[in-house]
């Protein structure tokens, strides 16, 4: 299952820098994950200071 970034995101960019497949991008209000590219590795969740990414 792909990860999803919640509205708790503070747009710090820590998750984007850690994504090994480049599936994270800046959306209109906060970072988002392209579900079809996410490999569910969890690197984004480990890097996030507010625990915004979670498995869907």
PDBQT receptor file of N, H, CA, C and O in Angstrom, charges set to zero:
ATOM      1  N   UNK A   1       0.836  -1.186   0.000  1.00  0.00    +0.000 N 
ATOM      2  CA  UNK A   1       0.000   0.000   0.000  1.00  0.00    +0.000 C 
ATOM      3  C   UNK A   1       0.880   1.249   0.000  1.00  0.00    +0.000 C 
ATOM      4  O   UNK A   1       1.950   1.265   0.609  1.00  0.00    +0.000 OA
ATOM      5  N   UNK A   2       0.438   2.250  -0.661  1.00  0.00    +0.000 N 
ATOM      6  H   UNK A   2      -0.431   2.236  -1.156  1.00  0.00    +0.000 HD
ATOM      7  CA  UNK A   2       1.178   3.504  -0.755  1.00  0.00    +0.000 C 
ATOM      8  C   UNK A   2       1.015   4.329   0.513  1.00  0.00    +0.000 C 
ATOM      9  O   UNK A   2       0.045   4.179   1.256  1.00  0.00    +0.000 OA
ATOM     10  N   UNK A   3       1.980   5.193   0.736  1.00  0.00    +0.000 N 
ATOM     11  H   UNK A   3       2.768   5.314   0.132  1.00  0.00    +0.000 HD
ATOM     12  CA  UNK A   3       1.890   6.135   1.837  1.00  0.00    +0.000 C 
ATOM     13  C   UNK A   3       1.105   7.361   1.396  1.00  0.00    +0.000 C 
ATOM     14  O   UNK A   3       1.054   7.680   0.208  1.00  0.00    +0.000 OA
ATOM     15  N   UNK A   4       0.498   8.041   2.348  1.00  0.00    +0.000 N 
ATOM     16  H   UNK A   4       0.539   7.782   3.313  1.00  0.00    +0.000 HD
ATOM     17  CA  UNK A   4      -0.254   9.272   2.111  1.00  0.00    +0.000 C 
ATOM     18  C   UNK A   4       0.211  10.271   3.153  1.00  0.00    +0.000 C 
ATOM     19  O   UNK A   4       0.464   9.904   4.300  1.00  0.00    +0.000 OA
ATOM     20  N   UNK A   5       0.326  11.530   2.762  1.00  0.00    +0.000 N 
ATOM     21  H   UNK A   5       0.121  11.829   1.830  1.00  0.00    +0.000 HD
ATOM     22  CA  UNK A   5       0.736  12.585   3.689  1.00  0.00    +0.000 C 
ATOM     23  C   UNK A   5      -0.504  13.316   4.182  1.00  0.00    +0.000 C 
ATOM     24  O   UNK A   5      -1.306  13.808   3.389  1.00  0.00    +0.000 OA
ATOM     25  N   UNK A   6      -0.649  13.380   5.490  1.00  0.00    +0.000 N 
ATOM     26  H   UNK A   6       0.003  12.980   6.134  1.00  0.00    +0.000 HD
ATOM     27  CA  UNK A   6      -1.832  14.006   6.095  1.00  0.00    +0.000 C 
ATOM     28  C   UNK A   6      -1.710  15.528   6.115  1.00  0.00    +0.000 C 
ATOM     29  O   UNK A   6      -0.673  16.091   5.766  1.00  0.00    +0.000 OA
ATOM     30  N   UNK A   7      -2.779  16.166   6.528  1.00  0.00    +0.000 N 
ATOM     31  H   UNK A   7      -3.622  15.708   6.812  1.00  0.00    +0.000 HD
ATOM     32  CA  UNK A   7      -2.804  17.620   6.650  1.00  0.00    +0.000 C 
ATOM     33  C   UNK A   7      -1.905  18.124   7.781  1.00  0.00    +0.000 C 
ATOM     34  O   UNK A   7      -1.750  19.334   7.950  1.00  0.00    +0.000 OA
ATOM     35  N   UNK A   8      -1.314  17.214   8.552  1.00  0.00    +0.000 N 
ATOM     36  H   UNK A   8      -1.441  16.232   8.414  1.00  0.00    +0.000 HD
ATOM     37  CA  UNK A   8      -0.373  17.598   9.608  1.00  0.00    +0.000 C 
ATOM     38  C   UNK A   8       0.960  18.070   9.024  1.00  0.00    +0.000 C 
ATOM     39  O   UNK A   8       1.792  18.622   9.743  1.00  0.00    +0.000 OA
ATOM     40  N   UNK A   9       1.161  17.856   7.738  1.00  0.00    +0.000 N 
ATOM     41  H   UNK A   9       0.485  17.407   7.153  1.00  0.00    +0.000 HD
ATOM     42  CA  UNK A   9       2.402  18.228   7.051  1.00  0.00    +0.000 C 
ATOM     43  C   UNK A   9       2.711  19.707   7.254  1.00  0.00    +0.000 C 
ATOM     44  O   UNK A   9       1.839  20.563   7.108  1.00  0.00    +0.000 OA
ATOM     45  N   UNK A  10       3.984  19.995   7.597  1.00  0.00    +0.000 N 
ATOM     46  H   UNK A  10       4.692  19.299   7.716  1.00  0.00    +0.000 HD
ATOM     47  CA  UNK A  10       4.422  21.381   7.794  1.00  0.00    +0.000 C 
ATOM     48  C   UNK A  10       5.256  21.881   6.611  1.00  0.00    +0.000 C 
ATOM     49  O   UNK A  10       5.867  22.947   6.684  1.00  0.00    +0.000 OA
ATOM     50  N   UNK A  11       5.279  21.113   5.531  1.00  0.00    +0.000 N 
ATOM     51  H   UNK A  11       4.783  20.246   5.472  1.00  0.00    +0.000 HD
ATOM     52  CA  UNK A  11       5.971  21.467   4.283  1.00  0.00    +0.000 C 
ATOM     53  C   UNK A  11       7.454  21.761   4.472  1.00  0.00    +0.000 C 
ATOM     54  O   UNK A  11       7.986  22.705   3.888  1.00  0.00    +0.000 OA
ATOM     55  N   UNK A  12       8.120  20.951   5.291  1.00  0.00    +0.000 N 
ATOM     56  H   UNK A  12       7.688  20.184   5.766  1.00  0.00    +0.000 HD
ATOM     57  CA  UNK A  12       9.548  21.157   5.542  1.00  0.00    +0.000 C 
ATOM     58  C   UNK A  12      10.424  20.552   4.446  1.00  0.00    +0.000 C 
ATOM     59  O   UNK A  12      11.570  20.968   4.272  1.00  0.00    +0.000 OA
ATOM     60  N   UNK A  13       9.893  19.569   3.702  1.00  0.00    +0.000 N 
ATOM     61  H   UNK A  13       8.963  19.231   3.843  1.00  0.00    +0.000 HD
ATOM     62  CA  UNK A  13      10.642  18.954   2.615  1.00  0.00    +0.000 C 
ATOM     63  C   UNK A  13      11.516  17.776   3.016  1.00  0.00    +0.000 C 
ATOM     64  O   UNK A  13      12.183  17.190   2.164  1.00  0.00    +0.000 OA
ATOM     65  N   UNK A  14      11.526  17.421   4.285  1.00  0.00    +0.000 N 
ATOM     66  H   UNK A  14      10.984  17.897   4.978  1.00  0.00    +0.000 HD
ATOM     67  CA  UNK A  14      12.365  16.309   4.740  1.00  0.00    +0.000 C 
ATOM     68  C   UNK A  14      11.993  15.007   4.041  1.00  0.00    +0.000 C 
ATOM     69  O   UNK A  14      12.873  14.221   3.690  1.00  0.00    +0.000 OA
ATOM     70  N   UNK A  15      10.721  14.776   3.841  1.00  0.00    +0.000 N 
ATOM     71  H   UNK A  15      10.006  15.415   4.126  1.00  0.00    +0.000 HD
ATOM     72  CA  UNK A  15      10.264  13.536   3.208  1.00  0.00    +0.000 C 
ATOM     73  C   UNK A  15      10.671  13.476   1.738  1.00  0.00    +0.000 C 
ATOM     74  O   UNK A  15      11.104  12.433   1.250  1.00  0.00    +0.000 OA
ATOM     75  N   UNK A  16      10.531  14.581   1.047  1.00  0.00    +0.000 N 
ATOM     76  H   UNK A  16      10.179  15.428   1.444  1.00  0.00    +0.000 HD
ATOM     77  CA  UNK A  16      10.857  14.615  -0.382  1.00  0.00    +0.000 C 
ATOM     78  C   UNK A  16      12.320  14.250  -0.606  1.00  0.00    +0.000 C 
ATOM     79  O   UNK A  16      12.647  13.520  -1.541  1.00  0.00    +0.000 OA
ATOM     80  N   UNK A  17      13.184  14.752   0.240  1.00  0.00    +0.000 N 
ATOM     81  H   UNK A  17      12.918  15.346   1.000  1.00  0.00    +0.000 HD
ATOM     82  CA  UNK A  17      14.617  14.493   0.113  1.00  0.00    +0.000 C 
ATOM     83  C   UNK A  17      14.961  13.024   0.344  1.00  0.00    +0.000 C 
ATOM     84  O   UNK A  17      15.963  12.541  -0.183  1.00  0.00    +0.000 OA
ATOM     85  N   UNK A  18      14.162  12.313   1.111  1.00  0.00    +0.000 N 
ATOM     86  H   UNK A  18      13.348  12.705   1.539  1.00  0.00    +0.000 HD
ATOM     87  CA  UNK A  18      14.442  10.925   1.446  1.00  0.00    +0.000 C 
ATOM     88  C   UNK A  18      13.791   9.910   0.522  1.00  0.00    +0.000 C 
ATOM     89  O   UNK A  18      14.149   8.733   0.570  1.00  0.00    +0.000 OA
ATOM     90  N   UNK A  19      12.854  10.319  -0.311  1.00  0.00    +0.000 N 
ATOM     91  H   UNK A  19      12.563  11.275  -0.349  1.00  0.00    +0.000 HD
ATOM     92  CA  UNK A  19      12.144   9.375  -1.176  1.00  0.00    +0.000 C 
ATOM     93  C   UNK A  19      13.082   8.843  -2.271  1.00  0.00    +0.000 C 
ATOM     94  O   UNK A  19      13.547   9.616  -3.108  1.00  0.00    +0.000 OA
ATOM     95  N   UNK A  20      13.364   7.532  -2.272  1.00  0.00    +0.000 N 
ATOM     96  H   UNK A  20      12.987   6.904  -1.592  1.00  0.00    +0.000 HD
ATOM     97  CA  UNK A  20      14.310   6.985  -3.250  1.00  0.00    +0.000 C 
ATOM     98  C   UNK A  20      13.774   6.910  -4.681  1.00  0.00    +0.000 C 
ATOM     99  O   UNK A  20      14.548   6.730  -5.621  1.00  0.00    +0.000 OA
ATOM    100  N   UNK A  21      12.464   7.046  -4.853  1.00  0.00    +0.000 N 
ATOM    101  H   UNK A  21      11.835   7.192  -4.089  1.00  0.00    +0.000 HD
ATOM    102  CA  UNK A  21      11.891   6.954  -6.198  1.00  0.00    +0.000 C 
ATOM    103  C   UNK A  21      11.305   8.275  -6.692  1.00  0.00    +0.000 C 
ATOM    104  O   UNK A  21      10.731   8.317  -7.780  1.00  0.00    +0.000 OA
ATOM    105  N   UNK A  22      11.434   9.345  -5.925  1.00  0.00    +0.000 N 
ATOM    106  H   UNK A  22      11.900   9.311  -5.041  1.00  0.00    +0.000 HD
ATOM    107  CA  UNK A  22      10.951  10.653  -6.348  1.00  0.00    +0.000 C 
ATOM    108  C   UNK A  22       9.444  10.764  -6.436  1.00  0.00    +0.000 C 
ATOM    109  O   UNK A  22       8.922  11.492  -7.280  1.00  0.00    +0.000 OA
ATOM    110  N   UNK A  23       8.732  10.041  -5.564  1.00  0.00    +0.000 N 
ATOM    111  H   UNK A  23       9.156   9.449  -4.878  1.00  0.00    +0.000 HD
ATOM    112  CA  UNK A  23       7.271  10.029  -5.610  1.00  0.00    +0.000 C 
ATOM    113  C   UNK A  23       6.621  11.163  -4.826  1.00  0.00    +0.000 C 
ATOM    114  O   UNK A  23       5.397  11.295  -4.834  1.00  0.00    +0.000 OA
ATOM    115  N   UNK A  24       7.419  11.979  -4.151  1.00  0.00    +0.000 N 
ATOM    116  H   UNK A  24       8.413  11.872  -4.145  1.00  0.00    +0.000 HD
ATOM    117  CA  UNK A  24       6.869  13.048  -3.310  1.00  0.00    +0.000 C 
ATOM    118  C   UNK A  24       7.065  14.397  -3.998  1.00  0.00    +0.000 C 
ATOM    119  O   UNK A  24       8.135  14.696  -4.528  1.00  0.00    +0.000 OA
ATOM    120  N   UNK A  25       6.008  15.199  -3.975  1.00  0.00    +0.000 N 
ATOM    121  H   UNK A  25       5.139  14.957  -3.545  1.00  0.00    +0.000 HD
ATOM    122  CA  UNK A  25       6.055  16.509  -4.610  1.00  0.00    +0.000 C 
ATOM    123  C   UNK A  25       5.268  17.509  -3.774  1.00  0.00    +0.000 C 
ATOM    124  O   UNK A  25       4.432  17.126  -2.956  1.00  0.00    +0.000 OA
ATOM    125  N   UNK A  26       5.540  18.791  -3.985  1.00  0.00    +0.000 N 
ATOM    126  H   UNK A  26       6.219  19.102  -4.650  1.00  0.00    +0.000 HD
ATOM    127  CA  UNK A  26       4.821  19.850  -3.274  1.00  0.00    +0.000 C 
ATOM    128  C   UNK A  26       3.479  20.069  -3.938  1.00  0.00    +0.000 C 
ATOM    129  O   UNK A  26       3.416  20.423  -5.116  1.00  0.00    +0.000 OA
ATOM    130  N   UNK A  27       2.404  19.863  -3.194  1.00  0.00    +0.000 N 
ATOM    131  H   UNK A  27       2.455  19.576  -2.238  1.00  0.00    +0.000 HD
ATOM    132  CA  UNK A  27       1.051  20.088  -3.689  1.00  0.00    +0.000 C 
ATOM    133  C   UNK A  27       0.618  21.513  -3.421  1.00  0.00    +0.000 C 
ATOM    134  O   UNK A  27       1.444  22.374  -3.118  1.00  0.00    +0.000 OA
ATOM    135  N   UNK A  28      -0.661  21.762  -3.532  1.00  0.00    +0.000 N 
ATOM    136  H   UNK A  28      -1.332  21.063  -3.779  1.00  0.00    +0.000 HD
ATOM    137  CA  UNK A  28      -1.188  23.106  -3.321  1.00  0.00    +0.000 C 
ATOM    138  C   UNK A  28      -1.020  23.585  -1.886  1.00  0.00    +0.000 C 
ATOM    139  O   UNK A  28      -0.719  24.756  -1.655  1.00  0.00    +0.000 OA
ATOM    140  N   UNK A  29      -1.215  22.683  -0.913  1.00  0.00    +0.000 N 
ATOM    141  H   UNK A  29      -1.459  21.732  -1.100  1.00  0.00    +0.000 HD
ATOM    142  CA  UNK A  29      -1.160  23.086   0.492  1.00  0.00    +0.000 C 
ATOM    143  C   UNK A  29      -0.028  22.428   1.270  1.00  0.00    +0.000 C 
ATOM    144  O   UNK A  29       0.463  23.011   2.237  1.00  0.00    +0.000 OA
ATOM    145  N   UNK A  30       0.401  21.235   0.877  1.00  0.00    +0.000 N 
ATOM    146  H   UNK A  30       0.002  20.761   0.091  1.00  0.00    +0.000 HD
ATOM    147  CA  UNK A  30       1.496  20.530   1.536  1.00  0.00    +0.000 C 
ATOM    148  C   UNK A  30       2.026  19.459   0.593  1.00  0.00    +0.000 C 
ATOM    149  O   UNK A  30       1.511  19.287  -0.512  1.00  0.00    +0.000 OA
ATOM    150  N   UNK A  31       3.051  18.743   1.029  1.00  0.00    +0.000 N 
ATOM    151  H   UNK A  31       3.469  18.882   1.927  1.00  0.00    +0.000 HD
ATOM    152  CA  UNK A  31       3.624  17.703   0.186  1.00  0.00    +0.000 C 
ATOM    153  C   UNK A  31       2.632  16.573  -0.016  1.00  0.00    +0.000 C 
ATOM    154  O   UNK A  31       1.790  16.312   0.844  1.00  0.00    +0.000 OA
ATOM    155  N   UNK A  32       2.736  15.903  -1.161  1.00  0.00    +0.000 N 
ATOM    156  H   UNK A  32       3.420  16.116  -1.859  1.00  0.00    +0.000 HD
ATOM    157  CA  UNK A  32       1.860  14.797  -1.511  1.00  0.00    +0.000 C 
ATOM    158  C   UNK A  32       2.703  13.670  -2.096  1.00  0.00    +0.000 C 
ATOM    159  O   UNK A  32       3.846  13.880  -2.502  1.00  0.00    +0.000 OA
ATOM    160  N   UNK A  33       2.126  12.478  -2.132  1.00  0.00    +0.000 N 
ATOM    161  H   UNK A  33       1.198  12.308  -1.802  1.00  0.00    +0.000 HD
ATOM    162  CA  UNK A  33       2.823  11.304  -2.661  1.00  0.00    +0.000 C 
ATOM    163  C   UNK A  33       2.040  10.743  -3.842  1.00  0.00    +0.000 C 
ATOM    164  O   UNK A  33       0.826  10.556  -3.760  1.00  0.00    +0.000 OA
ATOM    165  N   UNK A  34       2.742  10.477  -4.938  1.00  0.00    +0.000 N 
ATOM    166  H   UNK A  34       3.729  10.629  -5.005  1.00  0.00    +0.000 HD
ATOM    167  CA  UNK A  34       2.123   9.840  -6.106  1.00  0.00    +0.000 C 
ATOM    168  C   UNK A  34       1.954   8.363  -5.775  1.00  0.00    +0.000 C 
ATOM    169  O   UNK A  34       2.934   7.618  -5.737  1.00  0.00    +0.000 OA
ATOM    170  N   UNK A  35       0.723   7.940  -5.537  1.00  0.00    +0.000 N 
ATOM    171  H   UNK A  35      -0.072   8.545  -5.567  1.00  0.00    +0.000 HD
ATOM    172  CA  UNK A  35       0.436   6.573  -5.093  1.00  0.00    +0.000 C 
ATOM    173  C   UNK A  35       0.953   5.519  -6.065  1.00  0.00    +0.000 C 
ATOM    174  O   UNK A  35       1.404   4.456  -5.639  1.00  0.00    +0.000 OA
ATOM    175  N   UNK A  36       0.894   5.794  -7.348  1.00  0.00    +0.000 N 
ATOM    176  H   UNK A  36       0.527   6.657  -7.694  1.00  0.00    +0.000 HD
ATOM    177  CA  UNK A  36       1.323   4.809  -8.333  1.00  0.00    +0.000 C 
ATOM    178  C   UNK A  36       2.839   4.670  -8.425  1.00  0.00    +0.000 C 
ATOM    179  O   UNK A  36       3.334   3.734  -9.053  1.00  0.00    +0.000 OA
ATOM    180  N   UNK A  37       3.587   5.595  -7.806  1.00  0.00    +0.000 N 
ATOM    181  H   UNK A  37       3.185   6.356  -7.296  1.00  0.00    +0.000 HD
ATOM    182  CA  UNK A  37       5.042   5.526  -7.811  1.00  0.00    +0.000 C 
ATOM    183  C   UNK A  37       5.614   5.126  -6.455  1.00  0.00    +0.000 C 
ATOM    184  O   UNK A  37       6.773   4.720  -6.369  1.00  0.00    +0.000 OA
ATOM    185  N   UNK A  38       4.819   5.237  -5.405  1.00  0.00    +0.000 N 
ATOM    186  H   UNK A  38       3.877   5.567  -5.475  1.00  0.00    +0.000 HD
ATOM    187  CA  UNK A  38       5.268   4.924  -4.044  1.00  0.00    +0.000 C 
ATOM    188  C   UNK A  38       5.541   3.423  -3.915  1.00  0.00    +0.000 C 
ATOM    189  O   UNK A  38       4.724   2.600  -4.329  1.00  0.00    +0.000 OA
ATOM    190  N   UNK A  39       6.694   3.076  -3.337  1.00  0.00    +0.000 N 
ATOM    191  H   UNK A  39       7.357   3.745  -3.001  1.00  0.00    +0.000 HD
ATOM    192  CA  UNK A  39       7.062   1.676  -3.130  1.00  0.00    +0.000 C 
ATOM    193  C   UNK A  39       6.831   1.237  -1.686  1.00  0.00    +0.000 C 
ATOM    194  O   UNK A  39       7.191   0.121  -1.312  1.00  0.00    +0.000 OA
ATOM    195  N   UNK A  40       6.234   2.105  -0.878  1.00  0.00    +0.000 N 
ATOM    196  H   UNK A  40       5.941   3.012  -1.182  1.00  0.00    +0.000 HD
ATOM    197  CA  UNK A  40       5.932   1.815   0.530  1.00  0.00    +0.000 C 
ATOM    198  C   UNK A  40       7.169   1.468   1.344  1.00  0.00    +0.000 C 
ATOM    199  O   UNK A  40       7.111   0.619   2.233  1.00  0.00    +0.000 OA
ATOM    200  N   UNK A  41       8.282   2.117   1.048  1.00  0.00    +0.000 N 
ATOM    201  H   UNK A  41       8.329   2.807   0.326  1.00  0.00    +0.000 HD
ATOM    202  CA  UNK A  41       9.525   1.822   1.763  1.00  0.00    +0.000 C 
ATOM    203  C   UNK A  41       9.542   2.421   3.176  1.00  0.00    +0.000 C 
ATOM    204  O   UNK A  41      10.238   1.917   4.058  1.00  0.00    +0.000 OA
ATOM    205  N   UNK A  42       8.769   3.506   3.388  1.00  0.00    +0.000 N 
ATOM    206  H   UNK A  42       8.204   3.916   2.672  1.00  0.00    +0.000 HD
ATOM    207  CA  UNK A  42       8.699   4.128   4.703  1.00  0.00    +0.000 C 
ATOM    208  C   UNK A  42       9.772   5.166   4.988  1.00  0.00    +0.000 C 
ATOM    209  O   UNK A  42       9.830   5.703   6.094  1.00  0.00    +0.000 OA
ATOM    210  N   UNK A  43      10.625   5.458   4.007  1.00  0.00    +0.000 N 
ATOM    211  H   UNK A  43      10.578   5.021   3.109  1.00  0.00    +0.000 HD
ATOM    212  CA  UNK A  43      11.684   6.448   4.223  1.00  0.00    +0.000 C 
ATOM    213  C   UNK A  43      11.097   7.814   4.570  1.00  0.00    +0.000 C 
ATOM    214  O   UNK A  43      11.650   8.534   5.401  1.00  0.00    +0.000 OA
ATOM    215  N   UNK A  44       9.994   8.168   3.946  1.00  0.00    +0.000 N 
ATOM    216  H   UNK A  44       9.545   7.583   3.271  1.00  0.00    +0.000 HD
ATOM    217  CA  UNK A  44       9.353   9.460   4.207  1.00  0.00    +0.000 C 
ATOM    218  C   UNK A  44       8.858   9.540   5.650  1.00  0.00    +0.000 C 
ATOM    219  O   UNK A  44       9.023  10.563   6.313  1.00  0.00    +0.000 OA
ATOM    220  N   UNK A  45       8.258   8.464   6.126  1.00  0.00    +0.000 N 
ATOM    221  H   UNK A  45       8.124   7.632   5.587  1.00  0.00    +0.000 HD
ATOM    222  CA  UNK A  45       7.733   8.436   7.495  1.00  0.00    +0.000 C 
ATOM    223  C   UNK A  45       8.863   8.562   8.505  1.00  0.00    +0.000 C 
ATOM    224  O   UNK A  45       8.708   9.224   9.531  1.00  0.00    +0.000 OA
ATOM    225  N   UNK A  46       9.981   7.942   8.225  1.00  0.00    +0.000 N 
ATOM    226  H   UNK A  46      10.107   7.405   7.392  1.00  0.00    +0.000 HD
ATOM    227  CA  UNK A  46      11.126   8.013   9.124  1.00  0.00    +0.000 C 
ATOM    228  C   UNK A  46      11.765   9.385   9.173  1.00  0.00    +0.000 C 
ATOM    229  O   UNK A  46      12.359   9.759  10.184  1.00  0.00    +0.000 OA
ATOM    230  N   UNK A  47      11.647  10.143   8.084  1.00  0.00    +0.000 N 
ATOM    231  H   UNK A  47      11.164   9.839   7.263  1.00  0.00    +0.000 HD
ATOM    232  CA  UNK A  47      12.279  11.458   8.018  1.00  0.00    +0.000 C 
ATOM    233  C   UNK A  47      11.385  12.582   8.514  1.00  0.00    +0.000 C 
ATOM    234  O   UNK A  47      11.880  13.663   8.831  1.00  0.00    +0.000 OA
ATOM    235  N   UNK A  48      10.078  12.351   8.587  1.00  0.00    +0.000 N 
ATOM    236  H   UNK A  48       9.676  11.472   8.329  1.00  0.00    +0.000 HD
ATOM    237  CA  UNK A  48       9.134  13.410   8.914  1.00  0.00    +0.000 C 
ATOM    238  C   UNK A  48       9.134  13.758  10.411  1.00  0.00    +0.000 C 
ATOM    239  O   UNK A  48       8.967  12.871  11.248  1.00  0.00    +0.000 OA
ATOM    240  N   UNK A  49       9.321  15.044  10.754  1.00  0.00    +0.000 N 
ATOM    241  H   UNK A  49       9.457  15.765  10.075  1.00  0.00    +0.000 HD
ATOM    242  CA  UNK A  49       9.329  15.441  12.161  1.00  0.00    +0.000 C 
ATOM    243  C   UNK A  49       7.951  15.495  12.824  1.00  0.00    +0.000 C 
ATOM    244  O   UNK A  49       7.855  15.578  14.048  1.00  0.00    +0.000 OA
ATOM    245  N   UNK A  50       6.867  15.447  12.007  1.00  0.00    +0.000 N 
ATOM    246  H   UNK A  50       6.945  15.379  11.013  1.00  0.00    +0.000 HD
ATOM    247  CA  UNK A  50       5.516  15.521  12.581  1.00  0.00    +0.000 C 
ATOM    248  C   UNK A  50       4.684  14.269  12.269  1.00  0.00    +0.000 C 
ATOM    249  O   UNK A  50       3.473  14.257  12.487  1.00  0.00    +0.000 OA
ATOM    250  N   UNK A  51       5.333  13.229  11.764  1.00  0.00    +0.000 N 
ATOM    251  H   UNK A  51       6.317  13.239  11.587  1.00  0.00    +0.000 HD
ATOM    252  CA  UNK A  51       4.678  11.956  11.456  1.00  0.00    +0.000 C 
ATOM    253  C   UNK A  51       3.467  12.106  10.520  1.00  0.00    +0.000 C 
ATOM    254  O   UNK A  51       2.434  11.467  10.718  1.00  0.00    +0.000 OA
ATOM    255  N   UNK A  52       3.613  12.962   9.498  1.00  0.00    +0.000 N 
ATOM    256  H   UNK A  52       4.452  13.481   9.336  1.00  0.00    +0.000 HD
ATOM    257  CA  UNK A  52       2.523  13.182   8.549  1.00  0.00    +0.000 C 
ATOM    258  C   UNK A  52       2.331  12.036   7.556  1.00  0.00    +0.000 C 
ATOM    259  O   UNK A  52       1.185  11.724   7.234  1.00  0.00    +0.000 OA
ATOM    260  N   UNK A  53       3.401  11.384   7.048  1.00  0.00    +0.000 N 
ATOM    261  H   UNK A  53       4.332  11.637   7.310  1.00  0.00    +0.000 HD
ATOM    262  CA  UNK A  53       3.181  10.265   6.128  1.00  0.00    +0.000 C 
ATOM    263  C   UNK A  53       2.763   9.002   6.889  1.00  0.00    +0.000 C 
ATOM    264  O   UNK A  53       3.321   8.679   7.937  1.00  0.00    +0.000 OA
ATOM    265  N   UNK A  54       1.778   8.300   6.344  1.00  0.00    +0.000 N 
ATOM    266  H   UNK A  54       1.325   8.562   5.492  1.00  0.00    +0.000 HD
ATOM    267  CA  UNK A  54       1.328   7.046   6.926  1.00  0.00    +0.000 C 
ATOM    268  C   UNK A  54       0.838   6.134   5.815  1.00  0.00    +0.000 C 
ATOM    269  O   UNK A  54       0.399   6.604   4.766  1.00  0.00    +0.000 OA
ATOM    270  N   UNK A  55       0.914   4.831   6.048  1.00  0.00    +0.000 N 
ATOM    271  H   UNK A  55       1.271   4.450   6.900  1.00  0.00    +0.000 HD
ATOM    272  CA  UNK A  55       0.421   3.889   5.047  1.00  0.00    +0.000 C 
ATOM    273  C   UNK A  55      -1.076   4.025   4.914  1.00  0.00    +0.000 C 
ATOM    274  O   UNK A  55      -1.796   4.169   5.902  1.00  0.00    +0.000 OA
ATOM    275  N   UNK A  56      -1.523   3.979   3.704  1.00  0.00    +0.000 N 
ATOM    276  H   UNK A  56      -0.938   3.863   2.902  1.00  0.00    +0.000 HD
ATOM    277  CA  UNK A  56      -2.954   4.128   3.411  1.00  0.00    +0.000 C 
ATOM    278  C   UNK A  56      -3.669   2.829   3.615  1.00  0.00    +0.000 C 
ATOM    279  O   UNK A  56      -4.882   2.754   3.418  1.00  0.00    +0.000 OA
TER     280      UNK A  56
